[in-house]
Amino acid sequence: MATLYGKTCQGGCGRRMLVGKGDRPVCPACLAAAPEEVEA
């Protein structure tokens, strides 16, 4: 099982979320609000 890390969302909401080691912490709400700003 992959290890998850608690990080702060980079979309601007400041929400804490769990992401995989190589994943950028951006919650779905911020992703939907600014898809061009946040690239996978």
N, C-alpha and C positions, 0 to 999 in steps of 0.2 A: 504493500500500500504506500502511496506517495505521502511524503511529509508535507503538511500544510503550515504556512507561516502567517501570523497575524500582522497585517499591514494596514496603513491608512489609505483609503481610496484616493487615487491621484486625479479623479475627475472634478474635485473641488468641494465635494460635500463633506469631506472629513470623516466619513463613516469608516469604522474598522471592519475589515473583512479577511477571510482566510483565502490565501492563494498558494498555488504550487511555487516551487523555488524559482522557476523561470518566468512566471506569469506576472504581468503588471496588475497591481490592485486597482481595478476600476469597476465600480458596481454597475449593474445593468441600467439603472436610471441615468447615470452620467453617460454611459455608453450610448444610450438612445438620444440623449440630449445633445451630445457633441461627437458624433461618430467620426467626423473628419479630423478632430483634434486628437483623438485617442486611437492609435493604431495597434493592432494585435502584434 
